[in-house]
Amino acid sequence: MEPDKIASEIKKLSLPQKLILAQDIWDSIALERGTLPMPEWQKSELERRYSQYKQGKLELYDWREVHEELRETY
């Protein structure tokens, strides 16, 4: 199916139907995550950060604190 046709059909859906469709799409992507290629620069960066983490050289933040700070700032 062509992307324009898909978009047209999606516009016809109710909000609950769109949410279910979105969840189904994310679920299908999650099943294929192992097949998604990762660029070499990204692999290198992840390895660098993990190495720093293991050596205790990274400052870690609790996600709740980060969210709170972002809410206060913006």
PQR file with spaces between the fields and no chain letter, atoms N, CA, C, O and H, PARSE charges and radii, in Angstrom:
ATOM       1  N    MET     1       0.847   -1.175    0.000 -0.4000 1.5000
ATOM       2  CA   MET     1       0.000    0.000    0.000 -0.0000 2.0000
ATOM       3  C    MET     1       0.892    1.238    0.000  0.5500 1.7000
ATOM       4  O    MET     1       1.921    1.276    0.674 -0.5500 1.4000
ATOM       5  N    GLU     2       0.490    2.229   -0.751 -0.4000 1.5000
ATOM       6  CA   GLU     2       1.253    3.479   -0.858 -0.0000 2.0000
ATOM       7  C    GLU     2       1.122    4.309    0.427  0.5500 1.7000
ATOM       8  O    GLU     2       0.069    4.293    1.064 -0.5500 1.4000
ATOM       9  H    GLU     2      -0.346    2.198   -1.298  0.4000 1.0000
ATOM      10  N    PRO     3       2.182    5.033    0.810 -0.5600 1.5000
ATOM      11  CA   PRO     3       2.140    5.847    2.030  0.2800 2.0000
ATOM      12  C    PRO     3       0.975    6.841    2.066  0.5500 1.7000
ATOM      13  O    PRO     3       0.368    7.040    3.119 -0.5500 1.4000
ATOM      14  N    ASP     4       0.657    7.467    0.927 -0.4000 1.5000
ATOM      15  CA   ASP     4      -0.455    8.417    0.900 -0.0000 2.0000
ATOM      16  C    ASP     4      -1.780    7.725    1.192  0.5500 1.7000
ATOM      17  O    ASP     4      -2.636    8.275    1.884 -0.5500 1.4000
ATOM      18  H    ASP     4       1.149    7.306    0.072  0.4000 1.0000
ATOM      19  N    LYS     5      -1.939    6.539    0.671 -0.4000 1.5000
ATOM      20  CA   LYS     5      -3.159    5.760    0.899 -0.0000 2.0000
ATOM      21  C    LYS     5      -3.251    5.359    2.371  0.5500 1.7000
ATOM      22  O    LYS     5      -4.328    5.413    2.964 -0.5500 1.4000
ATOM      23  H    LYS     5      -1.243    6.093    0.109  0.4000 1.0000
ATOM      24  N    ILE     6      -2.134    4.962    2.955 -0.4000 1.5000
ATOM      25  CA   ILE     6      -2.107    4.597    4.373 -0.0000 2.0000
ATOM      26  C    ILE     6      -2.495    5.794    5.232  0.5500 1.7000
ATOM      27  O    ILE     6      -3.321    5.676    6.136 -0.5500 1.4000
ATOM      28  H    ILE     6      -1.259    4.918    2.474  0.4000 1.0000
ATOM      29  N    ALA     7      -1.893    6.949    4.944 -0.4000 1.5000
ATOM      30  CA   ALA     7      -2.193    8.163    5.708 -0.0000 2.0000
ATOM      31  C    ALA     7      -3.663    8.525    5.585  0.5500 1.7000
ATOM      32  O    ALA     7      -4.286    8.941    6.561 -0.5500 1.4000
ATOM      33  H    ALA     7      -1.221    7.045    4.209  0.4000 1.0000
ATOM      34  N    SER     8      -4.205    8.373    4.420 -0.4000 1.5000
ATOM      35  CA   SER     8      -5.616    8.670    4.196 -0.0000 2.0000
ATOM      36  C    SER     8      -6.506    7.744    5.017  0.5500 1.7000
ATOM      37  O    SER     8      -7.495    8.190    5.598 -0.5500 1.4000
ATOM      38  H    SER     8      -3.698    8.035    3.627  0.4000 1.0000
ATOM      39  N    GLU     9      -6.168    6.474    5.070 -0.4000 1.5000
ATOM      40  CA   GLU     9      -6.945    5.511    5.841 -0.0000 2.0000
ATOM      41  C    GLU     9      -6.823    5.769    7.343  0.5500 1.7000
ATOM      42  O    GLU     9      -7.795    5.612    8.082 -0.5500 1.4000
ATOM      43  H    GLU     9      -5.364    6.111    4.598  0.4000 1.0000
ATOM      44  N    ILE    10      -5.633    6.161    7.791 -0.4000 1.5000
ATOM      45  CA   ILE    10      -5.420    6.452    9.210 -0.0000 2.0000
ATOM      46  C    ILE    10      -6.298    7.618    9.651  0.5500 1.7000
ATOM      47  O    ILE    10      -6.849    7.597   10.751 -0.5500 1.4000
ATOM      48  H    ILE    10      -4.844    6.288    7.191  0.4000 1.0000
ATOM      49  N    LYS    11      -6.430    8.628    8.805 -0.4000 1.5000
ATOM      50  CA   LYS    11      -7.256    9.799    9.140 -0.0000 2.0000
ATOM      51  C    LYS    11      -8.711    9.421    9.377  0.5500 1.7000
ATOM      52  O    LYS    11      -9.427   10.136   10.077 -0.5500 1.4000
ATOM      53  H    LYS    11      -5.982    8.645    7.911  0.4000 1.0000
ATOM      54  N    LYS    12      -9.149    8.324    8.814 -0.4000 1.5000
ATOM      55  CA   LYS    12     -10.539    7.875    8.961 -0.0000 2.0000
ATOM      56  C    LYS    12     -10.790    7.162   10.292  0.5500 1.7000
ATOM      57  O    LYS    12     -11.940    6.965   10.685 -0.5500 1.4000
ATOM      58  H    LYS    12      -8.567    7.743    8.246  0.4000 1.0000
ATOM      59  N    LEU    13      -9.717    6.779   10.979 -0.4000 1.5000
ATOM      60  CA   LEU    13      -9.850    6.028   12.224 -0.0000 2.0000
ATOM      61  C    LEU    13     -10.218    6.932   13.395  0.5500 1.7000
ATOM      62  O    LEU    13      -9.906    8.122   13.403 -0.5500 1.4000
ATOM      63  H    LEU    13      -8.783    6.940   10.659  0.4000 1.0000
ATOM      64  N    SER    14     -10.886    6.343   14.383 -0.4000 1.5000
ATOM      65  CA   SER    14     -11.162    7.065   15.630 -0.0000 2.0000
ATOM      66  C    SER    14      -9.871    7.124   16.442  0.5500 1.7000
ATOM      67  O    SER    14      -8.906    6.416   16.153 -0.5500 1.4000
ATOM      68  H    SER    14     -11.140    5.376   14.376  0.4000 1.0000
ATOM      69  N    LEU    15      -9.872    7.975   17.453 -0.4000 1.5000
ATOM      70  CA   LEU    15      -8.679    8.090   18.293 -0.0000 2.0000
ATOM      71  C    LEU    15      -8.316    6.763   18.950  0.5500 1.7000
ATOM      72  O    LEU    15      -7.144    6.387   18.921 -0.5500 1.4000
ATOM      73  H    LEU    15     -10.656    8.550   17.687  0.4000 1.0000
ATOM      74  N    PRO    16      -9.261    6.035   19.539 -0.5600 1.5000
ATOM      75  CA   PRO    16      -8.881    4.730   20.126  0.2800 2.0000
ATOM      76  C    PRO    16      -8.294    3.770   19.086  0.5500 1.7000
ATOM      77  O    PRO    16      -7.360    3.026   19.387 -0.5500 1.4000
ATOM      78  N    GLN    17      -8.831    3.784   17.880 -0.4000 1.5000
ATOM      79  CA   GLN    17      -8.297    2.923   16.821 -0.0000 2.0000
ATOM      80  C    GLN    17      -6.880    3.338   16.439  0.5500 1.7000
ATOM      81  O    GLN    17      -6.024    2.488   16.193 -0.5500 1.4000
ATOM      82  H    GLN    17      -9.590    4.388   17.635  0.4000 1.0000
ATOM      83  N    LYS    18      -6.634    4.653   16.390 -0.4000 1.5000
ATOM      84  CA   LYS    18      -5.287    5.147   16.070 -0.0000 2.0000
ATOM      85  C    LYS    18      -4.294    4.737   17.148  0.5500 1.7000
ATOM      86  O    LYS    18      -3.159    4.368   16.843 -0.5500 1.4000
ATOM      87  H    LYS    18      -7.330    5.343   16.590  0.4000 1.0000
ATOM      88  N    LEU    19      -4.718    4.800   18.414 -0.4000 1.5000
ATOM      89  CA   LEU    19      -3.826    4.414   19.511 -0.0000 2.0000
ATOM      90  C    LEU    19      -3.493    2.929   19.448  0.5500 1.7000
ATOM      91  O    LEU    19      -2.349    2.538   19.678 -0.5500 1.4000
ATOM      92  H    LEU    19      -5.640    5.100   18.662  0.4000 1.0000
ATOM      93  N    ILE    20      -4.476    2.112   19.141 -0.4000 1.5000
ATOM      94  CA   ILE    20      -4.233    0.677   19.009 -0.0000 2.0000
ATOM      95  C    ILE    20      -3.290    0.413   17.839  0.5500 1.7000
ATOM      96  O    ILE    20      -2.376   -0.405   17.945 -0.5500 1.4000
ATOM      97  H    ILE    20      -5.405    2.430   18.954  0.4000 1.0000
ATOM      98  N    LEU    21      -3.513    1.104   16.726 -0.4000 1.5000
ATOM      99  CA   LEU    21      -2.640    0.958   15.559 -0.0000 2.0000
ATOM     100  C    LEU    21      -1.208    1.372   15.900  0.5500 1.7000
ATOM     101  O    LEU    21      -0.254    0.685   15.533 -0.5500 1.4000
ATOM     102  H    LEU    21      -4.255    1.769   16.640  0.4000 1.0000
ATOM     103  N    ALA    22      -1.062    2.492   16.601 -0.4000 1.5000
ATOM     104  CA   ALA    22       0.276    2.962   16.983 -0.0000 2.0000
ATOM     105  C    ALA    22       0.981    1.924   17.857  0.5500 1.7000
ATOM     106  O    ALA    22       2.166    1.647   17.671 -0.5500 1.4000
ATOM     107  H    ALA    22      -1.836    3.050   16.899  0.4000 1.0000
ATOM     108  N    GLN    23       0.247    1.357   18.804 -0.4000 1.5000
ATOM     109  CA   GLN    23       0.834    0.331   19.673 -0.0000 2.0000
ATOM     110  C    GLN    23       1.239   -0.895   18.861  0.5500 1.7000
ATOM     111  O    GLN    23       2.311   -1.461   19.071 -0.5500 1.4000
ATOM     112  H    GLN    23      -0.716    1.582   18.955  0.4000 1.0000
ATOM     113  N    ASP    24       0.376   -1.300   17.936 -0.4000 1.5000
ATOM     114  CA   ASP    24       0.700   -2.449   17.080 -0.0000 2.0000
ATOM     115  C    ASP    24       1.952   -2.188   16.245  0.5500 1.7000
ATOM     116  O    ASP    24       2.772   -3.086   16.056 -0.5500 1.4000
ATOM     117  H    ASP    24      -0.495   -0.840   17.765  0.4000 1.0000
ATOM     118  N    ILE    25       2.099   -0.966   15.747 -0.4000 1.5000
ATOM     119  CA   ILE    25       3.292   -0.630   14.957 -0.0000 2.0000
ATOM     120  C    ILE    25       4.537   -0.699   15.836  0.5500 1.7000
ATOM     121  O    ILE    25       5.545   -1.278   15.432 -0.5500 1.4000
ATOM     122  H    ILE    25       1.432   -0.236   15.901  0.4000 1.0000
ATOM     123  N    TRP    26       4.478   -0.104   17.057 -0.4000 1.5000
ATOM     124  CA   TRP    26       5.628   -0.148   17.966 -0.0000 2.0000
ATOM     125  C    TRP    26       5.981   -1.583   18.334  0.5500 1.7000
ATOM     126  O    TRP    26       7.156   -1.942   18.404 -0.5500 1.4000
ATOM     127  H    TRP    26       3.659    0.366   17.386  0.4000 1.0000
ATOM     128  N    ASP    27       4.949   -2.406   18.570 -0.4000 1.5000
ATOM     129  CA   ASP    27       5.200   -3.813   18.906 -0.0000 2.0000
ATOM     130  C    ASP    27       5.911   -4.530   17.758  0.5500 1.7000
ATOM     131  O    ASP    27       6.826   -5.321   17.986 -0.5500 1.4000
ATOM     132  H    ASP    27       3.995   -2.114   18.512  0.4000 1.0000
ATOM     133  N    SER    28       5.486   -4.251   16.526 -0.4000 1.5000
ATOM     134  CA   SER    28       6.123   -4.914   15.375 -0.0000 2.0000
ATOM     135  C    SER    28       7.567   -4.436   15.205  0.5500 1.7000
ATOM     136  O    SER    28       8.435   -5.211   14.803 -0.5500 1.4000
ATOM     137  H    SER    28       4.742   -3.608   16.340  0.4000 1.0000
ATOM     138  N    ILE    29       7.820   -3.176   15.506 -0.4000 1.5000
ATOM     139  CA   ILE    29       9.188   -2.643   15.436 -0.0000 2.0000
ATOM     140  C    ILE    29      10.056   -3.310   16.503  0.5500 1.7000
ATOM     141  O    ILE    29      11.204   -3.669   16.241 -0.5500 1.4000
ATOM     142  H    ILE    29       7.115   -2.547   15.833  0.4000 1.0000
ATOM     143  N    ALA    30       9.505   -3.473   17.700 -0.4000 1.5000
ATOM     144  CA   ALA    30      10.258   -4.087   18.798 -0.0000 2.0000
ATOM     145  C    ALA    30      10.668   -5.518   18.458  0.5500 1.7000
ATOM     146  O    ALA    30      11.752   -5.965   18.832 -0.5500 1.4000
ATOM     147  H    ALA    30       8.572   -3.182   17.913  0.4000 1.0000
ATOM     148  N    LEU    31       9.810   -6.222   17.759 -0.4000 1.5000
ATOM     149  CA   LEU    31      10.131   -7.594   17.372 -0.0000 2.0000
ATOM     150  C    LEU    31      11.284   -7.664   16.382  0.5500 1.7000
ATOM     151  O    LEU    31      11.979   -8.676   16.299 -0.5500 1.4000
ATOM     152  H    LEU    31       8.929   -5.859   17.454  0.4000 1.0000
ATOM     153  N    GLU    32      11.485   -6.583   15.634 -0.4000 1.5000
ATOM     154  CA   GLU    32      12.526   -6.553   14.603 -0.0000 2.0000
ATOM     155  C    GLU    32      13.750   -5.761   15.020  0.5500 1.7000
ATOM     156  O    GLU    32      14.614   -5.486   14.187 -0.5500 1.4000
ATOM     157  H    GLU    32      10.921   -5.760   15.702  0.4000 1.0000
ATOM     158  N    ARG    33      13.846   -5.383   16.295 -0.4000 1.5000
ATOM     159  CA   ARG    33      14.932   -4.491   16.712 -0.0000 2.0000
ATOM     160  C    ARG    33      16.316   -5.068   16.453  0.5500 1.7000
ATOM     161  O    ARG    33      17.272   -4.319   16.255 -0.5500 1.4000
ATOM     162  H    ARG    33      13.144   -5.606   16.972  0.4000 1.0000
ATOM     163  N    GLY    34      16.433   -6.396   16.452 -0.4000 1.5000
ATOM     164  CA   GLY    34      17.722   -7.015   16.197 -0.0000 2.0000
ATOM     165  C    GLY    34      18.171   -6.877   14.758  0.5500 1.7000
ATOM     166  O    GLY    34      19.350   -7.057   14.456 -0.5500 1.4000
ATOM     167  H    GLY    34      15.656   -7.005   16.612  0.4000 1.0000
ATOM     168  N    THR    35      17.252   -6.561   13.874 -0.4000 1.5000
ATOM     169  CA   THR    35      17.591   -6.443   12.461 -0.0000 2.0000
ATOM     170  C    THR    35      17.900   -5.009   12.056  0.5500 1.7000
ATOM     171  O    THR    35      18.333   -4.758   10.931 -0.5500 1.4000
ATOM     172  H    THR    35      16.294   -6.415   14.120  0.4000 1.0000
ATOM     173  N    LEU    36      17.679   -4.061   12.975 -0.4000 1.5000
ATOM     174  CA   LEU    36      17.944   -2.667   12.664 -0.0000 2.0000
ATOM     175  C    LEU    36      19.449   -2.412   12.719  0.5500 1.7000
ATOM     176  O    LEU    36      20.073   -2.610   13.761 -0.5500 1.4000
ATOM     177  H    LEU    36      17.327   -4.265   13.889  0.4000 1.0000
ATOM     178  N    PRO    37      20.026   -1.979   11.620 -0.5600 1.5000
ATOM     179  CA   PRO    37      21.476   -1.760   11.624  0.2800 2.0000
ATOM     180  C    PRO    37      21.862   -0.559   12.496  0.5500 1.7000
ATOM     181  O    PRO    37      21.166    0.456   12.525 -0.5500 1.4000
ATOM     182  N    MET    38      22.979   -0.699   13.198 -0.4000 1.5000
ATOM     183  CA   MET    38      23.491    0.382   14.017 -0.0000 2.0000
ATOM     184  C    MET    38      24.780    0.893   13.377  0.5500 1.7000
ATOM     185  O    MET    38      25.699    0.116   13.114 -0.5500 1.4000
ATOM     186  H    MET    38      23.544   -1.524   13.175  0.4000 1.0000
ATOM     187  N    PRO    39      24.843    2.197   13.129 -0.5600 1.5000
ATOM     188  CA   PRO    39      26.062    2.753   12.524  0.2800 2.0000
ATOM     189  C    PRO    39      27.289    2.515   13.412  0.5500 1.7000
ATOM     190  O    PRO    39      27.177    2.445   14.635 -0.5500 1.4000
ATOM     191  N    GLU    40      28.428    2.396   12.793 -0.4000 1.5000
ATOM     192  CA   GLU    40      29.662    2.133   13.527 -0.0000 2.0000
ATOM     193  C    GLU    40      29.967    3.230   14.544  0.5500 1.7000
ATOM     194  O    GLU    40      30.443    2.937   15.641 -0.5500 1.4000
ATOM     195  H    GLU    40      28.519    2.454   11.799  0.4000 1.0000
ATOM     196  N    TRP    41      29.696    4.503   14.191 -0.4000 1.5000
ATOM     197  CA   TRP    41      29.963    5.602   15.119 -0.0000 2.0000
ATOM     198  C    TRP    41      29.129    5.457   16.383  0.5500 1.7000
ATOM     199  O    TRP    41      29.578    5.808   17.474 -0.5500 1.4000
ATOM     200  H    TRP    41      29.309    4.741   13.300  0.4000 1.0000
ATOM     201  N    GLN    42      27.900    4.934   16.230 -0.4000 1.5000
ATOM     202  CA   GLN    42      27.028    4.773   17.385 -0.0000 2.0000
ATOM     203  C    GLN    42      27.504    3.625   18.275  0.5500 1.7000
ATOM     204  O    GLN    42      27.461    3.729   19.501 -0.5500 1.4000
ATOM     205  H    GLN    42      27.535    4.649   15.343  0.4000 1.0000
ATOM     206  N    LYS    43      27.955    2.535   17.660 -0.4000 1.5000
ATOM     207  CA   LYS    43      28.511    1.424   18.426 -0.0000 2.0000
ATOM     208  C    LYS    43      29.724    1.888   19.222  0.5500 1.7000
ATOM     209  O    LYS    43      29.869    1.557   20.399 -0.5500 1.4000
ATOM     210  H    LYS    43      27.989    2.450   16.664  0.4000 1.0000
ATOM     211  N    SER    44      30.589    2.651   18.575 -0.4000 1.5000
ATOM     212  CA   SER    44      31.798    3.149   19.239 -0.0000 2.0000
ATOM     213  C    SER    44      31.444    4.047   20.416  0.5500 1.7000
ATOM     214  O    SER    44      32.059    3.955   21.479 -0.5500 1.4000
ATOM     215  H    SER    44      30.471    2.920   17.619  0.4000 1.0000
ATOM     216  N    GLU    45      30.468    4.901   20.231 -0.4000 1.5000
ATOM     217  CA   GLU    45      30.050    5.810   21.305 -0.0000 2.0000
ATOM     218  C    GLU    45      29.464    5.034   22.477  0.5500 1.7000
ATOM     219  O    GLU    45      29.756    5.345   23.632 -0.5500 1.4000
ATOM     220  H    GLU    45      29.969    4.976   19.368  0.4000 1.0000
ATOM     221  N    LEU    46      28.646    4.034   22.195 -0.4000 1.5000
ATOM     222  CA   LEU    46      28.083    3.207   23.269 -0.0000 2.0000
ATOM     223  C    LEU    46      29.181    2.463   24.018  0.5500 1.7000
ATOM     224  O    LEU    46      29.147    2.372   25.245 -0.5500 1.4000
ATOM     225  H    LEU    46      28.409    3.781   21.257  0.4000 1.0000
ATOM     226  N    GLU    47      30.144    1.937   23.290 -0.4000 1.5000
ATOM     227  CA   GLU    47      31.259    1.240   23.928 -0.0000 2.0000
ATOM     228  C    GLU    47      32.076    2.190   24.798  0.5500 1.7000
ATOM     229  O    GLU    47      32.490    1.831   25.901 -0.5500 1.4000
ATOM     230  H    GLU    47      30.171    2.012   22.293  0.4000 1.0000
ATOM     231  N    ARG    48      32.305    3.399   24.298 -0.4000 1.5000
ATOM     232  CA   ARG    48      33.056    4.403   25.059 -0.0000 2.0000
ATOM     233  C    ARG    48      32.338    4.750   26.350  0.5500 1.7000
ATOM     234  O    ARG    48      32.955    4.798   27.414 -0.5500 1.4000
ATOM     235  H    ARG    48      31.969    3.690   23.402  0.4000 1.0000
ATOM     236  N    ARG    49      31.036    4.992   26.262 -0.4000 1.5000
ATOM     237  CA   ARG    49      30.256    5.343   27.446 -0.0000 2.0000
ATOM     238  C    ARG    49      30.174    4.186   28.439  0.5500 1.7000
ATOM     239  O    ARG    49      30.257    4.397   29.649 -0.5500 1.4000
ATOM     240  H    ARG    49      30.534    4.952   25.397  0.4000 1.0000
ATOM     241  N    TYR    50      30.012    2.978   27.934 -0.4000 1.5000
ATOM     242  CA   TYR    50      29.938    1.817   28.827 -0.0000 2.0000
ATOM     243  C    TYR    50      31.271    1.616   29.547  0.5500 1.7000
ATOM     244  O    TYR    50      31.299    1.281   30.731 -0.5500 1.4000
ATOM     245  H    TYR    50      29.944    2.806   26.951  0.4000 1.0000
ATOM     246  N    SER    51      32.359    1.821   28.836 -0.4000 1.5000
ATOM     247  CA   SER    51      33.682    1.712   29.444 -0.0000 2.0000
ATOM     248  C    SER    51      33.840    2.753   30.554  0.5500 1.7000
ATOM     249  O    SER    51      34.337    2.437   31.635 -0.5500 1.4000
ATOM     250  H    SER    51      32.336    2.093   27.874  0.4000 1.0000
ATOM     251  N    GLN    52      33.418    3.994   30.288 -0.4000 1.5000
ATOM     252  CA   GLN    52      33.483    5.037   31.310 -0.0000 2.0000
ATOM     253  C    GLN    52      32.600    4.686   32.507  0.5500 1.7000
ATOM     254  O    GLN    52      32.981    4.930   33.652 -0.5500 1.4000
ATOM     255  H    GLN    52      33.014    4.250   29.410  0.4000 1.0000
ATOM     256  N    TYR    53      31.437    4.121   32.249 -0.4000 1.5000
ATOM     257  CA   TYR    53      30.528    3.712   33.316 -0.0000 2.0000
ATOM     258  C    TYR    53      31.189    2.659   34.200  0.5500 1.7000
ATOM     259  O    TYR    53      31.163    2.770   35.425 -0.5500 1.4000
ATOM     260  H    TYR    53      31.128    3.922   31.319  0.4000 1.0000
ATOM     261  N    LYS    54      31.786    1.634   33.578 -0.4000 1.5000
ATOM     262  CA   LYS    54      32.420    0.565   34.352 -0.0000 2.0000
ATOM     263  C    LYS    54      33.577    1.095   35.196  0.5500 1.7000
ATOM     264  O    LYS    54      33.853    0.564   36.272 -0.5500 1.4000
ATOM     265  H    LYS    54      31.807    1.545   32.582  0.4000 1.0000
ATOM     266  N    GLN    55      34.250    2.134   34.718 -0.4000 1.5000
ATOM     267  CA   GLN    55      35.377    2.708   35.438 -0.0000 2.0000
ATOM     268  C    GLN    55      34.938    3.742   36.475  0.5500 1.7000
ATOM     269  O    GLN    55      35.769    4.308   37.184 -0.5500 1.4000
ATOM     270  H    GLN    55      34.026    2.565   33.844  0.4000 1.0000
ATOM     271  N    GLY    56      33.622    3.985   36.559 -0.4000 1.5000
ATOM     272  CA   GLY    56      33.098    4.954   37.519 -0.0000 2.0000
ATOM     273  C    GLY    56      33.363    6.394   37.136  0.5500 1.7000
ATOM     274  O    GLY    56      33.370    7.277   37.994 -0.5500 1.4000
ATOM     275  H    GLY    56      32.947    3.524   35.983  0.4000 1.0000
ATOM     276  N    LYS    57      33.580    6.637   35.850 -0.4000 1.5000
ATOM     277  CA   LYS    57      33.918    7.982   35.385 -0.0000 2.0000
ATOM     278  C    LYS    57      32.701    8.780   34.897  0.5500 1.7000
ATOM     279  O    LYS    57      32.845    9.930   34.483 -0.5500 1.4000
ATOM     280  H    LYS    57      33.573    5.919   35.154  0.4000 1.0000
ATOM     281  N    LEU    58      31.528    8.188   34.943 -0.4000 1.5000
ATOM     282  CA   LEU    58      30.324    8.888   34.496 -0.0000 2.0000
ATOM     283  C    LEU    58      29.481    9.288   35.694  0.5500 1.7000
ATOM     284  O    LEU    58      29.357    8.536   36.660 -0.5500 1.4000
ATOM     285  H    LEU    58      31.412    7.254   35.280  0.4000 1.0000
ATOM     286  N    GLU    59      28.908   10.470   35.621 -0.4000 1.5000
ATOM     287  CA   GLU    59      27.970   10.907   36.642 -0.0000 2.0000
ATOM     288  C    GLU    59      26.587   10.479   36.169  0.5500 1.7000
ATOM     289  O    GLU    59      26.137   10.893   35.100 -0.5500 1.4000
ATOM     290  H    GLU    59      29.009   11.081   34.835  0.4000 1.0000
ATOM     291  N    LEU    60      25.917    9.655   36.958 -0.4000 1.5000
ATOM     292  CA   LEU    60      24.608    9.139   36.585 -0.0000 2.0000
ATOM     293  C    LEU    60      23.520    9.942   37.280  0.5500 1.7000
ATOM     294  O    LEU    60      23.715   10.454   38.382 -0.5500 1.4000
ATOM     295  H    LEU    60      26.282    9.319   37.826  0.4000 1.0000
ATOM     296  N    TYR    61      22.364   10.047   36.615 -0.4000 1.5000
ATOM     297  CA   TYR    61      21.240   10.801   37.141 -0.0000 2.0000
ATOM     298  C    TYR    61      19.999    9.926   37.159  0.5500 1.7000
ATOM     299  O    TYR    61      19.757    9.147   36.237 -0.5500 1.4000
ATOM     300  H    TYR    61      22.205    9.632   35.719  0.4000 1.0000
ATOM     301  N    ASP    62      19.222   10.065   38.216 -0.4000 1.5000
ATOM     302  CA   ASP    62      17.945    9.377   38.301 -0.0000 2.0000
ATOM     303  C    ASP    62      16.980   10.058   37.331  0.5500 1.7000
ATOM     304  O    ASP    62      16.912   11.286   37.280 -0.5500 1.4000
ATOM     305  H    ASP    62      19.419   10.697   38.966  0.4000 1.0000
ATOM     306  N    TRP    63      16.243    9.270   36.572 -0.4000 1.5000
ATOM     307  CA   TRP    63      15.365    9.848   35.551 -0.0000 2.0000
ATOM     308  C    TRP    63      14.295   10.746   36.162  0.5500 1.7000
ATOM     309  O    TRP    63      13.866   11.712   35.531 -0.5500 1.4000
ATOM     310  H    TRP    63      16.298    8.273   36.613  0.4000 1.0000
ATOM     311  N    ARG    64      13.860   10.439   37.379 -0.4000 1.5000
ATOM     312  CA   ARG    64      12.849   11.286   38.025 -0.0000 2.0000
ATOM     313  C    ARG    64      13.402   12.688   38.282  0.5500 1.7000
ATOM     314  O    ARG    64      12.709   13.689   38.099 -0.5500 1.4000
ATOM     315  H    ARG    64      14.209    9.655   37.892  0.4000 1.0000
ATOM     316  N    GLU    65      14.655   12.737   38.705 -0.4000 1.5000
ATOM     317  CA   GLU    65      15.289   14.038   38.954 -0.0000 2.0000
ATOM     318  C    GLU    65      15.459   14.819   37.658  0.5500 1.7000
ATOM     319  O    GLU    65      15.253   16.032   37.626 -0.5500 1.4000
ATOM     320  H    GLU    65      15.218   11.924   38.854  0.4000 1.0000
ATOM     321  N    VAL    66      15.833   14.128   36.601 -0.4000 1.5000
ATOM     322  CA   VAL    66      16.002   14.784   35.299 -0.0000 2.0000
ATOM     323  C    VAL    66      14.667   15.351   34.827  0.5500 1.7000
ATOM     324  O    VAL    66      14.602   16.498   34.384 -0.5500 1.4000
ATOM     325  H    VAL    66      16.001   13.142   36.627  0.4000 1.0000
ATOM     326  N    HIS    67      13.607   14.557   34.921 -0.4000 1.5000
ATOM     327  CA   HIS    67      12.283   15.021   34.498 -0.0000 2.0000
ATOM     328  C    HIS    67      11.839   16.230   35.316  0.5500 1.7000
ATOM     329  O    HIS    67      11.311   17.200   34.774 -0.5500 1.4000
ATOM     330  H    HIS    67      13.660   13.625   35.281  0.4000 1.0000
ATOM     331  N    GLU    68      12.058   16.159   36.621 -0.4000 1.5000
ATOM     332  CA   GLU    68      11.667   17.263   37.487 -0.0000 2.0000
ATOM     333  C    GLU    68      12.413   18.540   37.115  0.5500 1.7000
ATOM     334  O    GLU    68      11.818   19.616   37.045 -0.5500 1.4000
ATOM     335  H    GLU    68      12.487   15.370   37.061  0.4000 1.0000
ATOM     336  N    GLU    69      13.704   18.418   36.881 -0.4000 1.5000
ATOM     337  CA   GLU    69      14.503   19.588   36.502 -0.0000 2.0000
ATOM     338  C    GLU    69      14.040   20.155   35.174  0.5500 1.7000
ATOM     339  O    GLU    69      13.969   21.373   35.011 -0.5500 1.4000
ATOM     340  H    GLU    69      14.187   17.544   36.939  0.4000 1.0000
ATOM     341  N    LEU    70      13.724   19.284   34.217 -0.4000 1.5000
ATOM     342  CA   LEU    70      13.226   19.758   32.928 -0.0000 2.0000
ATOM     343  C    LEU    70      11.876   20.466   33.078  0.5500 1.7000
ATOM     344  O    LEU    70      11.631   21.490   32.440 -0.5500 1.4000
ATOM     345  H    LEU    70      13.782   18.295   34.349  0.4000 1.0000
ATOM     346  N    ARG    71      11.008   19.914   33.924 -0.4000 1.5000
ATOM     347  CA   ARG    71       9.702   20.558   34.148 -0.0000 2.0000
ATOM     348  C    ARG    71       9.878   21.933   34.756  0.5500 1.7000
ATOM     349  O    ARG    71       9.190   22.879   34.371 -0.5500 1.4000
ATOM     350  H    ARG    71      11.207   19.082   34.442  0.4000 1.0000
ATOM     351  N    GLU    72      10.795   22.052   35.701 -0.4000 1.5000
ATOM     352  CA   GLU    72      11.038   23.346   36.353 -0.0000 2.0000
ATOM     353  C    GLU    72      11.642   24.356   35.379  0.5500 1.7000
ATOM     354  O    GLU    72      11.315   25.542   35.414 -0.5500 1.4000
ATOM     355  H    GLU    72      11.354   21.284   36.014  0.4000 1.0000
ATOM     356  N    THR    73      12.527   23.869   34.511 -0.4000 1.5000
ATOM     357  CA   THR    73      13.201   24.761   33.574 -0.0000 2.0000
ATOM     358  C    THR    73      12.301   25.216   32.435  0.5500 1.7000
ATOM     359  O    THR    73      12.340   26.373   32.018 -0.5500 1.4000
ATOM     360  H    THR    73      12.793   22.905   34.482  0.4000 1.0000
ATOM     361  N    TYR    74      11.483   24.277   31.934 -0.4000 1.5000
ATOM     362  CA   TYR    74      10.664   24.581   30.764 -0.0000 2.0000
ATOM     363  C    TYR    74       9.194   24.594   31.093  0.5500 1.7000
ATOM     364  O    TYR    74       8.366   24.835   30.214 -0.5500 1.4000
ATOM     365  H    TYR    74      11.451   23.336   32.273  0.4000 1.0000
